[in-house]
Amino acid sequence: EAPLVWKVKAPTYSNLLSWRPMFEDQEIADIPIIAASIDPCICCMDRFHIVEGSREKVVAKEELLRLSWEKTRKISAQRGLRLPESGGKA
């Protein structure tokens, strides 16, 4: 027999909550050391779930990047700024 579902949860999500008290009253130079102290798995954080009622959606890295580009364009347009031509493609 084998499991039907196997979910691996990296400890990064649980350990992120410890950052807040660790960052309080610290120097900017301490940020990298504090961040590394929980051994974060950054590649585990390239997506997230959105749950609204019974609807659930997974947003992956590509969509996050696209949404970031769209928001940057929108804010730039509102402020009358011109973005460089080599900016994000959507």
C-alpha positions in Angstrom: 0.0 0.0 0.0 1.0 3.6 -0.7 -0.4 6.9 0.5 -2.8 8.6 -1.9 -1.5 12.1 -0.9 1.9 13.0 0.4 2.4 16.6 1.5 5.8 17.9 2.4 5.8 21.0 4.5 9.1 22.8 4.7 9.7 24.4 8.2 10.1 27.8 6.6 6.4 28.7 7.0 6.3 27.9 10.7 9.7 29.5 11.4 8.8 32.8 9.7 6.8 33.8 12.7 9.9 33.8 14.8 11.4 36.6 12.7 9.2 39.4 14.1 10.5 39.2 17.7 14.1 38.5 16.5 14.1 41.6 14.3 12.9 44.0 17.0 15.5 46.5 18.2 18.2 45.1 16.0 20.6 46.9 13.6 20.1 46.7 9.8 23.4 44.9 9.5 21.8 42.0 11.6 19.1 41.4 9.0 21.0 38.8 6.9 22.1 36.9 10.0 18.7 36.8 11.5 17.0 35.8 8.3 19.5 33.0 7.7 19.1 31.7 11.3 15.9 29.9 10.5 17.5 28.3 7.4 14.7 29.5 5.1 13.9 27.5 2.0 13.1 30.4 -0.3 12.2 28.1 -3.2 9.4 26.8 -1.1 7.9 30.3 -1.1 7.4 30.9 -4.8 3.7 30.2 -4.7 0.7 30.6 -2.4 -2.9 29.4 -2.0 -5.8 31.8 -2.1 -8.9 30.4 -0.3 -12.2 32.3 -0.5 -15.1 30.4 0.9 -15.1 27.1 -1.0 -13.0 28.4 -3.8 -9.2 27.8 -3.8 -6.6 29.0 -6.2 -2.8 28.4 -6.4 -0.8 31.4 -7.6 2.6 30.4 -8.9 5.8 32.4 -9.4 5.0 33.3 -13.0 1.6 34.8 -12.1 3.1 36.6 -9.1 5.7 38.2 -11.5 3.0 39.1 -14.0 0.9 40.7 -11.3 3.9 42.6 -10.0 4.6 44.0 -13.5 0.9 45.0 -14.0 0.8 46.8 -10.6 4.1 48.6 -11.4 2.7 49.8 -14.8 -0.6 50.9 -13.1 1.2 52.9 -10.4 3.6 54.4 -12.9 0.8 55.5 -15.2 -1.1 57.1 -12.2 2.0 59.0 -11.3 2.9 60.0 -14.9 6.1 58.0 -14.9 7.6 56.3 -17.9 9.0 52.8 -17.5 12.0 51.6 -19.4 11.3 49.5 -22.5 13.2 46.5 -21.1 10.7 46.2 -18.3 8.5 43.2 -17.6 6.5 41.5 -20.3 2.9 40.5 -19.8 
